[in-house]
Amino acid sequence: TLNARIYGEAGEGEREALVGDAGPQDLLIVSYTLLQLAQERFAGRNWHTLIADEAQAIKNAAAKRSQAVFELSADFRLALTGTPVENRLADLWSIMRFANPGLLGTSNRFNERFAGPIERNRDREAQHVLKRLVGPFVLRRTKSEVLQDLPPRTELILSVAAEAAEAAHYEALRREAAREIDATLEETPETQARFNILAQLTRLRRAACDPRLCSPEFGIAGAKVQAFTELAGELIANGHKALVFSQFVDFLQLLRAPLDEAGLSYQYLDGATPAAERSRRVAAFQAGEGDLFLISLKAGGFGLNLTAADYVVITDPWWNPAAEDQAMGRAHRIGQLRPVTVYRLVSKGTVEERIVDLHHDKRALAESILAEGDASALPSTEDLVALIRGE
């Protein structure tokens, strides 16, 4: 039998011995953060087996966390992830850099040979070559293949129409963003311009959530907050429990206000929630304390088991559809006995509608490499500019 130990639960004086004295029957579990802090200690010996759970955590090869993992020496490596390609093919390169170093060449060579041609030009030949390379080292299992008894999941889009004042506010911001982007494209290189474009798009996404996120003086709740309040009331009145996700913590705060006014019971979790309190709130929700659980994307997009909920509300569509899948998976997973319904709140006539359309391209990109499917490009700079211009 294995002797499992959690590195983070050991005292500082005991941790060095845990690593140095680990033998054939020992299983040592460590978080990426603690591994990074004790990089030299873990890299100072050879391991029989390395398992990187939630391997999307090392998708950025340049990050210190990823570098710490790459430095480890082992006879066998295994990466586990539900999202090997979240945004870019570089995500896959980084994970394979851990699992099978050298298979895909250097980062620069990979970009020249695969990432650039596939993402920019939809190069089918490059796609097929990459698929042949990684295929023997990828064991892919979808929920439909391994969880045949899982209840059905229904996804619905709730289109939210703004009142005239809010719509005019958004349109003014959009026109301002379009003017700034036109000037940026004339004066700066494309790489730098792309960052500016993404910043403008983030501002428009926030305005689509609620005008007060961009203009606090607006003073009244936007249409999406009102739609959410009505939906939450209906779900609770009919005996349902829901997970509520947003990428923007300050938007979650706006959603809390009407819940507090109505005296509705809920749990709340964001990146500032301490680990112990996080666990307590999850357990409380699972035990029946609270009808809603408001969660920020980064804090609770993965690693949580919240099967007490049978509804999921995604209040703002994200660039990365894989993150939405992870969020839905908090409720739609092993242990769920009821059908799960997912609502996406999408502001009508805004960039959110176009982001939802782009999701199909991003899903196809992952499918094209990991399963049968057509290659699709990630949004180009031109595509991003078109989002702002409303084209």
Short mmCIF file of the C-alpha atoms (twelve columns), coordinates in Angstrom:
data_MODEL
# 
_entry.id   MODEL 
# 
loop_
_atom_site.group_PDB 
_atom_site.id 
_atom_site.type_symbol 
_atom_site.label_atom_id 
_atom_site.label_alt_id 
_atom_site.label_comp_id 
_atom_site.label_asym_id 
_atom_site.label_seq_id 
_atom_site.Cartn_x 
_atom_site.Cartn_y 
_atom_site.Cartn_z 
_atom_site.pdbx_PDB_model_num 
ATOM 1   C CA . THR A 1   0.000   0.000  0.000   1 
ATOM 2   C CA . LEU A 2   1.032   3.587  -0.589  1 
ATOM 3   C CA . ASN A 3   2.003   5.878  2.243   1 
ATOM 4   C CA . ALA A 4   0.372   9.160  1.196   1 
ATOM 5   C CA . ARG A 5   1.585   12.394 2.753   1 
ATOM 6   C CA . ILE A 6   0.566   15.998 2.084   1 
ATOM 7   C CA . TYR A 7   3.625   18.234 1.951   1 
ATOM 8   C CA . GLY A 8   1.719   21.364 2.968   1 
ATOM 9   C CA . GLU A 9   0.492   19.767 6.206   1 
ATOM 10  C CA . ALA A 10  4.002   18.969 7.428   1 
ATOM 11  C CA . GLY A 11  6.003   21.337 9.579   1 
ATOM 12  C CA . GLU A 12  8.896   23.203 8.002   1 
ATOM 13  C CA . GLY A 13  11.416  21.018 9.815   1 
ATOM 14  C CA . GLU A 14  9.741   17.850 8.549   1 
ATOM 15  C CA . ARG A 15  9.367   18.880 4.906   1 
ATOM 16  C CA . GLU A 16  13.009  18.380 3.930   1 
ATOM 17  C CA . ALA A 17  12.942  14.834 5.280   1 
ATOM 18  C CA . LEU A 18  9.672   14.093 3.472   1 
ATOM 19  C CA . VAL A 19  11.328  14.890 0.157   1 
ATOM 20  C CA . GLY A 20  14.787  13.491 0.811   1 
ATOM 21  C CA . ASP A 21  13.696  10.245 2.456   1 
ATOM 22  C CA . ALA A 22  10.752  9.391  0.165   1 
ATOM 23  C CA . GLY A 23  10.970  5.731  -0.855  1 
ATOM 24  C CA . PRO A 24  9.249   3.280  -3.233  1 
ATOM 25  C CA . GLN A 25  5.961   3.129  -1.295  1 
ATOM 26  C CA . ASP A 26  5.696   6.847  -0.557  1 
ATOM 27  C CA . LEU A 27  3.272   9.201  -2.306  1 
ATOM 28  C CA . LEU A 28  3.957   12.884 -1.741  1 
ATOM 29  C CA . ILE A 29  1.246   15.417 -2.639  1 
ATOM 30  C CA . VAL A 30  2.302   19.044 -3.072  1 
ATOM 31  C CA . SER A 31  0.627   22.148 -4.467  1 
ATOM 32  C CA . TYR A 32  2.208   23.988 -7.381  1 
ATOM 33  C CA . THR A 33  2.754   27.024 -5.168  1 
ATOM 34  C CA . LEU A 34  4.694   25.118 -2.500  1 
ATOM 35  C CA . LEU A 35  6.638   23.241 -5.167  1 
ATOM 36  C CA . GLN A 36  7.739   26.554 -6.645  1 
ATOM 37  C CA . LEU A 37  8.835   27.834 -3.231  1 
ATOM 38  C CA . ALA A 38  10.887  24.681 -2.591  1 
ATOM 39  C CA . GLN A 39  12.054  24.143 -6.163  1 
ATOM 40  C CA . GLU A 40  15.658  23.224 -5.326  1 
ATOM 41  C CA . ARG A 41  14.535  20.719 -2.712  1 
ATOM 42  C CA . PHE A 42  12.266  18.818 -5.108  1 
ATOM 43  C CA . ALA A 43  14.652  19.086 -8.066  1 
ATOM 44  C CA . GLY A 44  17.534  17.746 -5.996  1 
ATOM 45  C CA . ARG A 45  16.556  14.115 -6.435  1 
ATOM 46  C CA . ASN A 46  15.107  11.780 -9.047  1 
ATOM 47  C CA . TRP A 47  11.481  10.668 -8.746  1 
ATOM 48  C CA . HIS A 48  10.053  7.425  -10.020 1 
ATOM 49  C CA . THR A 49  6.752   9.009  -11.090 1 
ATOM 50  C CA . LEU A 50  5.540   12.582 -11.490 1 
ATOM 51  C CA . ILE A 51  1.824   13.319 -11.887 1 
ATOM 52  C CA . ALA A 52  0.733   16.860 -12.730 1 
ATOM 53  C CA . ASP A 53  -2.949  17.127 -11.856 1 
ATOM 54  C CA . GLU A 54  -4.913  20.012 -13.389 1 
ATOM 55  C CA . ALA A 55  -1.964  20.371 -15.752 1 
ATOM 56  C CA . GLN A 56  -3.430  23.496 -17.327 1 
ATOM 57  C CA . ALA A 57  -1.753  25.172 -14.337 1 
ATOM 58  C CA . ILE A 58  1.528   24.888 -16.257 1 
ATOM 59  C CA . LYS A 59  0.182   26.071 -19.626 1 
ATOM 60  C CA . ASN A 60  2.387   29.193 -19.497 1 
ATOM 61  C CA . ALA A 61  5.866   27.800 -20.074 1 
ATOM 62  C CA . ALA A 62  7.526   31.070 -19.053 1 
ATOM 63  C CA . ALA A 63  5.870   31.194 -15.624 1 
ATOM 64  C CA . LYS A 64  7.983   30.399 -12.550 1 
ATOM 65  C CA . ARG A 65  5.470   27.733 -11.550 1 
ATOM 66  C CA . SER A 66  5.946   25.920 -14.863 1 
ATOM 67  C CA . GLN A 67  9.724   26.298 -14.726 1 
ATOM 68  C CA . ALA A 68  9.751   24.672 -11.286 1 
ATOM 69  C CA . VAL A 69  7.838   21.676 -12.641 1 
ATOM 70  C CA . PHE A 70  10.056  21.379 -15.724 1 
ATOM 71  C CA . GLU A 71  13.160  21.142 -13.503 1 
ATOM 72  C CA . LEU A 72  11.949  17.933 -11.846 1 
ATOM 73  C CA . SER A 73  13.623  14.670 -12.830 1 
ATOM 74  C CA . ALA A 74  11.552  11.479 -13.142 1 
ATOM 75  C CA . ASP A 75  11.404  8.067  -14.823 1 
ATOM 76  C CA . PHE A 76  7.730   8.449  -15.744 1 
ATOM 77  C CA . ARG A 77  5.504   11.494 -16.147 1 
ATOM 78  C CA . LEU A 78  1.749   11.882 -16.414 1 
ATOM 79  C CA . ALA A 79  -0.223  15.086 -17.010 1 
ATOM 80  C CA . LEU A 80  -3.933  15.136 -16.162 1 
ATOM 81  C CA . THR A 81  -6.142  17.905 -17.511 1 
ATOM 82  C CA . GLY A 82  -9.589  18.487 -18.901 1 
ATOM 83  C CA . THR A 83  -8.378  21.462 -20.938 1 
ATOM 84  C CA . PRO A 84  -5.037  20.802 -22.674 1 
ATOM 85  C CA . VAL A 85  -5.763  23.649 -25.112 1 
ATOM 86  C CA . GLU A 86  -7.459  26.563 -23.382 1 
ATOM 87  C CA . ASN A 87  -6.586  29.535 -25.555 1 
ATOM 88  C CA . ARG A 88  -3.539  28.794 -27.697 1 
ATOM 89  C CA . LEU A 89  -1.629  25.808 -29.006 1 
ATOM 90  C CA . ALA A 90  1.264   27.021 -26.850 1 
ATOM 91  C CA . ASP A 91  -0.740  25.609 -23.915 1 
ATOM 92  C CA . LEU A 92  -0.350  22.137 -25.388 1 
ATOM 93  C CA . TRP A 93  3.370   22.677 -26.029 1 
ATOM 94  C CA . SER A 94  3.961   23.566 -22.389 1 
ATOM 95  C CA . ILE A 95  2.103   20.524 -21.065 1 
ATOM 96  C CA . MET A 96  3.963   18.249 -23.474 1 
ATOM 97  C CA . ARG A 97  7.215   19.944 -22.428 1 
ATOM 98  C CA . PHE A 98  6.542   18.399 -19.020 1 
ATOM 99  C CA . ALA A 99  5.083   15.062 -20.095 1 
ATOM 100 C CA . ASN A 100 7.423   14.300 -22.997 1 
ATOM 101 C CA . PRO A 101 10.300  16.806 -23.159 1 
ATOM 102 C CA . GLY A 102 11.619  17.426 -26.647 1 
ATOM 103 C CA . LEU A 103 8.734   15.803 -28.533 1 
ATOM 104 C CA . LEU A 104 7.508   19.100 -29.989 1 
ATOM 105 C CA . GLY A 105 10.904  20.806 -30.246 1 
ATOM 106 C CA . THR A 106 11.689  24.235 -28.892 1 
ATOM 107 C CA . SER A 107 8.977   26.802 -28.306 1 
ATOM 108 C CA . ASN A 108 10.164  28.910 -31.249 1 
ATOM 109 C CA . ARG A 109 10.273  25.924 -33.573 1 
ATOM 110 C CA . PHE A 110 6.805   24.815 -32.439 1 
ATOM 111 C CA . ASN A 111 5.407   28.267 -33.155 1 
ATOM 112 C CA . GLU A 112 6.981   28.317 -36.613 1 
ATOM 113 C CA . ARG A 113 5.958   24.800 -37.547 1 
ATOM 114 C CA . PHE A 114 2.541   24.438 -35.904 1 
ATOM 115 C CA . ALA A 115 1.060   27.260 -33.830 1 
ATOM 116 C CA . GLY A 116 1.475   30.004 -36.427 1 
ATOM 117 C CA . PRO A 117 0.270   28.048 -39.477 1 
ATOM 118 C CA . ILE A 118 -2.682  26.488 -37.630 1 
ATOM 119 C CA . GLU A 119 -3.879  29.502 -35.663 1 
ATOM 120 C CA . ARG A 120 -3.371  32.101 -38.381 1 
ATOM 121 C CA . ASN A 121 -3.808  30.194 -41.621 1 
ATOM 122 C CA . ARG A 122 -5.847  27.111 -40.672 1 
ATOM 123 C CA . ASP A 123 -3.116  24.940 -42.173 1 
ATOM 124 C CA . ARG A 124 -4.600  21.441 -42.388 1 
ATOM 125 C CA . GLU A 125 -1.286  19.726 -43.104 1 
ATOM 126 C CA . ALA A 126 0.310   21.250 -39.989 1 
ATOM 127 C CA . GLN A 127 -2.749  20.222 -38.011 1 
ATOM 128 C CA . HIS A 128 -2.520  16.599 -39.147 1 
ATOM 129 C CA . VAL A 129 1.235   16.403 -38.499 1 
ATOM 130 C CA . LEU A 130 0.799   17.768 -34.971 1 
ATOM 131 C CA . LYS A 131 -2.036  15.370 -34.307 1 
ATOM 132 C CA . ARG A 132 0.105   12.421 -35.427 1 
ATOM 133 C CA . LEU A 133 2.925   13.553 -33.148 1 
ATOM 134 C CA . VAL A 134 0.895   13.924 -29.964 1 
ATOM 135 C CA . GLY A 135 -1.658  11.179 -30.648 1 
ATOM 136 C CA . PRO A 136 0.360   8.248  -29.234 1 
ATOM 137 C CA . PHE A 137 0.880   10.140 -25.974 1 
ATOM 138 C CA . VAL A 138 -2.680  11.361 -25.382 1 
ATOM 139 C CA . LEU A 139 -5.391  9.229  -23.802 1 
ATOM 140 C CA . ARG A 140 -8.564  11.258 -24.260 1 
ATOM 141 C CA . ARG A 141 -11.806 10.426 -22.498 1 
ATOM 142 C CA . THR A 142 -14.893 12.618 -22.660 1 
ATOM 143 C CA . LYS A 143 -17.674 12.648 -20.090 1 
ATOM 144 C CA . SER A 144 -20.015 10.989 -22.562 1 
ATOM 145 C CA . GLU A 145 -17.579 8.072  -22.873 1 
ATOM 146 C CA . VAL A 146 -16.838 7.390  -19.215 1 
ATOM 147 C CA . LEU A 147 -19.813 8.837  -17.322 1 
ATOM 148 C CA . GLN A 148 -22.712 7.311  -19.182 1 
ATOM 149 C CA . ASP A 149 -24.947 7.464  -16.103 1 
ATOM 150 C CA . LEU A 150 -24.425 11.205 -15.656 1 
ATOM 151 C CA . PRO A 151 -27.725 13.141 -15.821 1 
ATOM 152 C CA . PRO A 152 -28.281 15.308 -18.905 1 
ATOM 153 C CA . ARG A 153 -27.025 18.895 -19.109 1 
ATOM 154 C CA . THR A 154 -29.048 21.564 -20.899 1 
ATOM 155 C CA . GLU A 155 -27.456 24.857 -21.933 1 
ATOM 156 C CA . LEU A 156 -29.610 27.924 -22.562 1 
ATOM 157 C CA . ILE A 157 -28.822 31.505 -23.538 1 
ATOM 158 C CA . LEU A 158 -30.837 34.199 -21.780 1 
ATOM 159 C CA . SER A 159 -30.629 37.280 -23.984 1 
ATOM 160 C CA . VAL A 160 -30.842 40.463 -21.897 1 
ATOM 161 C CA . ALA A 161 -32.038 43.686 -23.546 1 
ATOM 162 C CA . ALA A 162 -30.900 46.963 -21.989 1 
ATOM 163 C CA . GLU A 163 -33.040 50.049 -21.460 1 
ATOM 164 C CA . ALA A 164 -32.365 53.033 -23.725 1 
ATOM 165 C CA . ALA A 165 -30.017 54.847 -21.321 1 
ATOM 166 C CA . GLU A 166 -27.850 51.783 -20.724 1 
ATOM 167 C CA . ALA A 167 -27.745 50.926 -24.430 1 
ATOM 168 C CA . ALA A 168 -26.684 54.493 -25.262 1 
ATOM 169 C CA . HIS A 169 -23.967 54.330 -22.586 1 
ATOM 170 C CA . TYR A 170 -22.577 51.129 -24.081 1 
ATOM 171 C CA . GLU A 171 -22.690 52.488 -27.631 1 
ATOM 172 C CA . ALA A 172 -20.802 55.624 -26.578 1 
ATOM 173 C CA . LEU A 173 -18.072 53.462 -25.032 1 
ATOM 174 C CA . ARG A 174 -17.937 51.279 -28.134 1 
ATOM 175 C CA . ARG A 175 -17.485 54.259 -30.453 1 
ATOM 176 C CA . GLU A 176 -14.804 55.705 -28.205 1 
ATOM 177 C CA . ALA A 177 -13.001 52.344 -28.193 1 
ATOM 178 C CA . ALA A 178 -13.218 52.112 -31.989 1 
ATOM 179 C CA . ARG A 179 -11.626 55.558 -32.378 1 
ATOM 180 C CA . GLU A 180 -8.804  54.694 -29.982 1 
ATOM 181 C CA . ILE A 181 -8.149  51.393 -31.729 1 
ATOM 182 C CA . ASP A 182 -7.974  53.065 -35.136 1 
ATOM 183 C CA . ALA A 183 -5.350  55.447 -33.772 1 
ATOM 184 C CA . THR A 184 -3.455  52.610 -32.079 1 
ATOM 185 C CA . LEU A 185 -3.278  50.534 -35.258 1 
ATOM 186 C CA . GLU A 186 -1.761  53.476 -37.122 1 
ATOM 187 C CA . GLU A 187 0.863   54.308 -34.506 1 
ATOM 188 C CA . THR A 188 2.002   51.043 -32.885 1 
ATOM 189 C CA . PRO A 189 3.200   47.550 -33.935 1 
ATOM 190 C CA . GLU A 190 0.533   44.845 -34.131 1 
ATOM 191 C CA . THR A 191 1.741   42.993 -31.024 1 
ATOM 192 C CA . GLN A 192 1.414   46.078 -28.843 1 
ATOM 193 C CA . ALA A 193 -1.804  47.101 -30.578 1 
ATOM 194 C CA . ARG A 194 -3.300  43.708 -29.739 1 
ATOM 195 C CA . PHE A 195 -2.825  44.330 -26.014 1 
ATOM 196 C CA . ASN A 196 -4.570  47.682 -26.343 1 
ATOM 197 C CA . ILE A 197 -7.411  46.086 -28.276 1 
ATOM 198 C CA . LEU A 198 -7.880  43.429 -25.596 1 
ATOM 199 C CA . ALA A 199 -7.948  46.149 -22.921 1 
ATOM 200 C CA . GLN A 200 -10.689 47.979 -24.818 1 
ATOM 201 C CA . LEU A 201 -12.631 44.742 -25.219 1 
ATOM 202 C CA . THR A 202 -12.391 44.057 -21.496 1 
ATOM 203 C CA . ARG A 203 -13.846 47.499 -20.843 1 
ATOM 204 C CA . LEU A 204 -16.740 46.774 -23.207 1 
ATOM 205 C CA . ARG A 205 -17.311 43.387 -21.584 1 
ATOM 206 C CA . ARG A 206 -17.534 45.066 -18.192 1 
ATOM 207 C CA . ALA A 207 -19.965 47.655 -19.554 1 
ATOM 208 C CA . ALA A 208 -22.078 44.824 -20.966 1 
ATOM 209 C CA . CYS A 209 -22.278 43.363 -17.448 1 
ATOM 210 C CA . ASP A 210 -23.333 46.627 -15.818 1 
ATOM 211 C CA . PRO A 211 -22.659 50.275 -16.742 1 
ATOM 212 C CA . ARG A 212 -21.585 51.043 -13.167 1 
ATOM 213 C CA . LEU A 213 -18.455 48.921 -13.636 1 
ATOM 214 C CA . CYS A 214 -17.171 51.537 -16.105 1 
ATOM 215 C CA . SER A 215 -19.142 54.585 -14.964 1 
ATOM 216 C CA . PRO A 216 -19.960 54.467 -11.230 1 
ATOM 217 C CA . GLU A 217 -21.955 57.668 -11.609 1 
ATOM 218 C CA . PHE A 218 -24.521 55.795 -13.740 1 
ATOM 219 C CA . GLY A 219 -26.367 55.163 -10.508 1 
ATOM 220 C CA . ILE A 220 -28.921 52.476 -11.374 1 
ATOM 221 C CA . ALA A 221 -28.676 48.712 -11.774 1 
ATOM 222 C CA . GLY A 222 -28.238 47.500 -15.331 1 
ATOM 223 C CA . ALA A 223 -30.553 45.107 -17.128 1 
ATOM 224 C CA . LYS A 224 -28.359 42.087 -16.443 1 
ATOM 225 C CA . VAL A 225 -28.447 42.581 -12.667 1 
ATOM 226 C CA . GLN A 226 -32.222 42.857 -12.871 1 
ATOM 227 C CA . ALA A 227 -32.488 39.744 -15.052 1 
ATOM 228 C CA . PHE A 228 -30.245 37.812 -12.672 1 
ATOM 229 C CA . THR A 229 -32.300 38.892 -9.658  1 
ATOM 230 C CA . GLU A 230 -35.499 37.667 -11.308 1 
ATOM 231 C CA . LEU A 231 -33.908 34.375 -12.373 1 
ATOM 232 C CA . ALA A 232 -32.443 33.754 -8.916  1 
ATOM 233 C CA . GLY A 233 -35.817 34.388 -7.285  1 
ATOM 234 C CA . GLU A 234 -37.558 31.955 -9.635  1 
ATOM 235 C CA . LEU A 235 -34.984 29.213 -9.098  1 
ATOM 236 C CA . ILE A 236 -35.107 29.495 -5.325  1 
ATOM 237 C CA . ALA A 237 -38.918 29.639 -5.291  1 
ATOM 238 C CA . ASN A 238 -38.987 26.353 -7.207  1 
ATOM 239 C CA . GLY A 239 -36.580 24.597 -4.853  1 
ATOM 240 C CA . HIS A 240 -33.435 24.761 -6.971  1 
ATOM 241 C CA . LYS A 241 -29.864 25.594 -5.985  1 
ATOM 242 C CA . ALA A 242 -27.516 27.407 -8.354  1 
ATOM 243 C CA . LEU A 243 -23.853 28.210 -8.882  1 
ATOM 244 C CA . VAL A 244 -23.294 31.752 -10.176 1 
ATOM 245 C CA . PHE A 245 -20.024 32.506 -11.985 1 
ATOM 246 C CA . SER A 246 -18.439 35.759 -13.150 1 
ATOM 247 C CA . GLN A 247 -14.941 36.705 -14.225 1 
ATOM 248 C CA . PHE A 248 -15.319 40.104 -12.569 1 
ATOM 249 C CA . VAL A 249 -15.282 40.180 -8.774  1 
ATOM 250 C CA . ASP A 250 -16.790 43.671 -8.663  1 
ATOM 251 C CA . PHE A 251 -19.711 42.451 -10.769 1 
ATOM 252 C CA . LEU A 252 -20.307 39.680 -8.225  1 
ATOM 253 C CA . GLN A 253 -20.509 42.427 -5.603  1 
ATOM 254 C CA . LEU A 254 -23.232 44.138 -7.633  1 
ATOM 255 C CA . LEU A 255 -25.116 40.834 -7.837  1 
ATOM 256 C CA . ARG A 256 -24.921 40.397 -4.072  1 
ATOM 257 C CA . ALA A 257 -26.730 43.663 -3.335  1 
ATOM 258 C CA . PRO A 258 -30.241 42.625 -4.512  1 
ATOM 259 C CA . LEU A 259 -29.811 39.208 -2.891  1 
ATOM 260 C CA . ASP A 260 -29.067 40.893 0.434   1 
ATOM 261 C CA . GLU A 261 -32.041 43.227 0.001   1 
ATOM 262 C CA . ALA A 262 -34.351 40.274 -0.643  1 
ATOM 263 C CA . GLY A 263 -32.928 38.297 2.277   1 
ATOM 264 C CA . LEU A 264 -31.872 35.403 0.051   1 
ATOM 265 C CA . SER A 265 -29.333 32.944 1.434   1 
ATOM 266 C CA . TYR A 266 -26.084 32.400 -0.470  1 
ATOM 267 C CA . GLN A 267 -22.415 31.494 -0.188  1 
ATOM 268 C CA . TYR A 268 -19.648 33.584 -1.754  1 
ATOM 269 C CA . LEU A 269 -16.131 32.772 -2.952  1 
ATOM 270 C CA . ASP A 270 -13.450 34.783 -4.713  1 
ATOM 271 C CA . GLY A 271 -9.667  34.848 -4.892  1 
ATOM 272 C CA . ALA A 272 -9.379  36.673 -1.574  1 
ATOM 273 C CA . THR A 273 -11.180 33.906 0.337   1 
ATOM 274 C CA . PRO A 274 -8.677  32.038 2.590   1 
ATOM 275 C CA . ALA A 275 -8.239  28.339 1.825   1 
ATOM 276 C CA . ALA A 276 -9.761  27.152 5.106   1 
ATOM 277 C CA . GLU A 277 -12.783 29.428 4.700   1 
ATOM 278 C CA . ARG A 278 -13.138 28.306 1.101   1 
ATOM 279 C CA . SER A 279 -13.410 24.675 2.221   1 
ATOM 280 C CA . ARG A 280 -15.886 25.612 4.954   1 
ATOM 281 C CA . ARG A 281 -18.170 27.458 2.532   1 
ATOM 282 C CA . VAL A 282 -18.107 24.612 0.018   1 
ATOM 283 C CA . ALA A 283 -19.019 22.113 2.740   1 
ATOM 284 C CA . ALA A 284 -21.767 24.419 4.025   1 
ATOM 285 C CA . PHE A 285 -23.318 24.744 0.567   1 
ATOM 286 C CA . GLN A 286 -23.186 20.989 0.031   1 
ATOM 287 C CA . ALA A 287 -24.891 20.572 3.415   1 
ATOM 288 C CA . GLY A 288 -27.749 22.884 2.442   1 
ATOM 289 C CA . GLU A 289 -26.630 26.276 3.744   1 
ATOM 290 C CA . GLY A 290 -27.445 28.720 0.972   1 
ATOM 291 C CA . ASP A 291 -29.490 28.472 -2.208  1 
ATOM 292 C CA . LEU A 292 -26.910 30.238 -4.372  1 
ATOM 293 C CA . PHE A 293 -23.124 30.105 -4.522  1 
ATOM 294 C CA . LEU A 294 -21.501 33.175 -6.102  1 
ATOM 295 C CA . ILE A 295 -18.032 32.278 -7.379  1 
ATOM 296 C CA . SER A 296 -15.329 34.150 -9.271  1 
ATOM 297 C CA . LEU A 297 -13.876 32.310 -12.254 1 
ATOM 298 C CA . LYS A 298 -10.281 32.168 -11.034 1 
ATOM 299 C CA . ALA A 299 -11.219 31.128 -7.505  1 
ATOM 300 C CA . GLY A 300 -13.639 28.343 -8.342  1 
ATOM 301 C CA . GLY A 301 -13.422 27.476 -12.009 1 
ATOM 302 C CA . PHE A 302 -11.976 24.051 -11.164 1 
ATOM 303 C CA . GLY A 303 -11.203 21.832 -8.190  1 
ATOM 304 C CA . LEU A 304 -14.583 22.185 -6.473  1 
ATOM 305 C CA . ASN A 305 -17.306 19.572 -6.017  1 
ATOM 306 C CA . LEU A 306 -20.668 21.346 -5.786  1 
ATOM 307 C CA . THR A 307 -23.218 18.740 -6.800  1 
ATOM 308 C CA . ALA A 308 -25.821 20.205 -4.423  1 
ATOM 309 C CA . ALA A 309 -26.574 22.660 -7.244  1 
ATOM 310 C CA . ASP A 310 -28.660 21.664 -10.244 1 
ATOM 311 C CA . TYR A 311 -28.407 25.039 -12.007 1 
ATOM 312 C CA . VAL A 312 -25.374 26.990 -13.202 1 
ATOM 313 C CA . VAL A 313 -25.590 30.672 -14.146 1 
ATOM 314 C CA . ILE A 314 -22.725 32.109 -16.203 1 
ATOM 315 C CA . THR A 315 -23.259 35.835 -15.901 1 
ATOM 316 C CA . ASP A 316 -20.676 36.920 -18.483 1 
ATOM 317 C CA . PRO A 317 -19.331 34.788 -21.349 1 
ATOM 318 C CA . TRP A 318 -15.582 34.280 -21.195 1 
ATOM 319 C CA . TRP A 319 -12.999 34.304 -23.967 1 
ATOM 320 C CA . ASN A 320 -12.068 30.781 -23.028 1 
ATOM 321 C CA . PRO A 321 -14.951 28.311 -23.494 1 
ATOM 322 C CA . ALA A 322 -12.932 25.632 -21.701 1 
ATOM 323 C CA . ALA A 323 -13.209 27.743 -18.541 1 
ATOM 324 C CA . GLU A 324 -16.987 27.710 -18.912 1 
ATOM 325 C CA . ASP A 325 -16.898 23.924 -19.272 1 
ATOM 326 C CA . GLN A 326 -14.839 23.705 -16.088 1 
ATOM 327 C CA . ALA A 327 -17.347 25.919 -14.273 1 
ATOM 328 C CA . MET A 328 -20.288 23.798 -15.403 1 
ATOM 329 C CA . GLY A 329 -18.362 20.746 -14.265 1 
ATOM 330 C CA . ARG A 330 -18.543 21.900 -10.639 1 
ATOM 331 C CA . ALA A 331 -22.178 20.736 -10.656 1 
ATOM 332 C CA . HIS A 332 -22.319 18.351 -13.628 1 
ATOM 333 C CA . ARG A 333 -20.008 15.629 -12.344 1 
ATOM 334 C CA . ILE A 334 -19.903 12.277 -10.565 1 
ATOM 335 C CA . GLY A 335 -22.364 12.381 -7.675  1 
ATOM 336 C CA . GLN A 336 -24.897 14.580 -9.458  1 
ATOM 337 C CA . LEU A 337 -28.289 12.848 -9.454  1 
ATOM 338 C CA . ARG A 338 -30.417 15.544 -11.104 1 
ATOM 339 C CA . PRO A 339 -30.392 17.054 -14.595 1 
ATOM 340 C CA . VAL A 340 -28.279 20.224 -14.724 1 
ATOM 341 C CA . THR A 341 -29.403 23.386 -16.499 1 
ATOM 342 C CA . VAL A 342 -26.923 26.092 -17.494 1 
ATOM 343 C CA . TYR A 343 -28.002 29.680 -18.172 1 
ATOM 344 C CA . ARG A 344 -25.695 32.097 -19.968 1 
ATOM 345 C CA . LEU A 345 -26.692 35.722 -19.486 1 
ATOM 346 C CA . VAL A 346 -25.771 37.558 -22.690 1 
ATOM 347 C CA . SER A 347 -26.370 41.286 -23.157 1 
ATOM 348 C CA . LYS A 348 -28.122 41.950 -26.439 1 
ATOM 349 C CA . GLY A 349 -26.327 44.055 -29.034 1 
ATOM 350 C CA . THR A 350 -22.955 43.893 -27.254 1 
ATOM 351 C CA . VAL A 351 -19.590 42.228 -27.661 1 
ATOM 352 C CA . GLU A 352 -20.900 39.348 -25.533 1 
ATOM 353 C CA . GLU A 353 -22.985 38.030 -28.432 1 
ATOM 354 C CA . ARG A 354 -19.912 37.868 -30.642 1 
ATOM 355 C CA . ILE A 355 -17.801 36.211 -27.949 1 
ATOM 356 C CA . VAL A 356 -20.341 33.394 -27.789 1 
ATOM 357 C CA . ASP A 357 -19.967 32.992 -31.559 1 
ATOM 358 C CA . LEU A 358 -16.173 32.813 -31.209 1 
ATOM 359 C CA . HIS A 359 -16.519 29.950 -28.718 1 
ATOM 360 C CA . HIS A 360 -17.269 27.602 -31.578 1 
ATOM 361 C CA . ASP A 361 -13.905 28.405 -33.174 1 
ATOM 362 C CA . LYS A 362 -11.988 27.834 -29.950 1 
ATOM 363 C CA . ARG A 363 -13.690 24.504 -29.260 1 
ATOM 364 C CA . ALA A 364 -12.906 23.432 -32.802 1 
ATOM 365 C CA . LEU A 365 -9.224  24.303 -32.310 1 
ATOM 366 C CA . ALA A 366 -8.939  21.846 -29.415 1 
ATOM 367 C CA . GLU A 367 -10.944 19.214 -31.271 1 
ATOM 368 C CA . SER A 368 -8.802  19.551 -34.390 1 
ATOM 369 C CA . ILE A 369 -5.682  18.461 -32.512 1 
ATOM 370 C CA . LEU A 370 -7.069  16.016 -29.960 1 
ATOM 371 C CA . ALA A 371 -9.861  14.396 -31.955 1 
ATOM 372 C CA . GLU A 372 -11.336 14.323 -35.421 1 
ATOM 373 C CA . GLY A 373 -12.397 17.760 -36.559 1 
ATOM 374 C CA . ASP A 374 -11.575 20.762 -38.681 1 
ATOM 375 C CA . ALA A 375 -8.865  23.251 -37.809 1 
ATOM 376 C CA . SER A 376 -10.018 26.647 -36.648 1 
ATOM 377 C CA . ALA A 377 -8.028  29.757 -35.917 1 
ATOM 378 C CA . LEU A 378 -8.048  31.723 -32.720 1 
ATOM 379 C CA . PRO A 379 -9.307  35.310 -33.037 1 
ATOM 380 C CA . SER A 380 -6.896  37.357 -35.104 1 
ATOM 381 C CA . THR A 381 -6.211  41.020 -34.476 1 
ATOM 382 C CA . GLU A 382 -8.631  41.773 -37.305 1 
ATOM 383 C CA . ASP A 383 -11.310 39.637 -35.624 1 
ATOM 384 C CA . LEU A 384 -10.820 41.485 -32.343 1 
ATOM 385 C CA . VAL A 385 -11.087 44.865 -34.049 1 
ATOM 386 C CA . ALA A 386 -14.279 43.685 -35.745 1 
ATOM 387 C CA . LEU A 387 -15.734 42.881 -32.317 1 
ATOM 388 C CA . ILE A 388 -15.240 46.473 -31.217 1 
ATOM 389 C CA . ARG A 389 -16.573 47.923 -34.446 1 
ATOM 390 C CA . GLY A 390 -19.626 45.690 -34.234 1 
ATOM 391 C CA . GLU A 391 -18.958 44.166 -37.639 1 
# 
